[in-house]
Amino acid sequence: MRCPNIIPYPMNNIINVIKGDITKIEVDAIVNAANSSLLGGGGVDGAIHRAGGPAILEECRMIVARQGGCKTGEAVITTAGNLPAKYVIHTVGPVWNGGQKNEEKLLANCYFNSLRLAVDNSCTTIAFPNISTGIYRFPKKLAAQISINAINQFLESNTTIKLITIVCFDDENFQLFKRLPGR
Ligand code: AR6
């Protein structure tokens, strides 16, 4: 994996946490925190489409024509265009609404379904941003715990994935991951 300007923080043999920009990471698949329209937005979504170029949006439009977008917790896959990754997996995190709208389960589903789609497409390395913790306002500490639990649960029954990189863009998320218990 080539990844400039990062601070690595190993969690276990498979999960690695870094601080950096996910658009710069050379892995089989990077995950995008998209919205259900799949037609782009701000945050990491905007950064991925800007750096990856129009081929990503073109494929997203085809998916929208075929299945009408992507539901919360689900995931779809496209080319990564000009990015160093091979694929972008677009998943739609839940908007935080106080925790009464199944947000925790939906966030775990994002990690699960993205990993399953990666495996279905023969990916062995994947990078995640901190889904839902920006514009969608999910509490960062809870989101960090849910992401690690979901990933570890997936790894219990799957040996295809060899490296999972969690890419924290902001220092608050990076510090939270470093302090996470139960790694
Ligand atoms: N690399 C890695 N992580 C990043 C990057 C980057 N280049 N840029 C931002 N982040 P957000 P959400 C982090 O808001 O909360 C979009 O408009 C950021 O610090 O991107 O799931 C979509 O279209 C934060 O920790 O996604 C949706 O409408 C994390 O990425 C909506 O935002 C997620 O923040 C989705 O909201």
Boltz pocket constraint, residues with backbone or C-beta under 6 A from the ligand:
constraints:
  - pocket:
      binder: B
      contacts: [[A, 20], [A, 21], [A, 22], [A, 23], [A, 33], [A, 34], [A, 35], [A, 40], [A, 41], [A, 42], [A, 43], [A, 44], [A, 45], [A, 46], [A, 47], [A, 93], [A, 129], [A, 130], [A, 131], [A, 132], [A, 133], [A, 134], [A, 135], [A, 136], [A, 137], [A, 138], [A, 167], [A, 168], [A, 169], [A, 170], [A, 173]]
      max_distance: 6.0
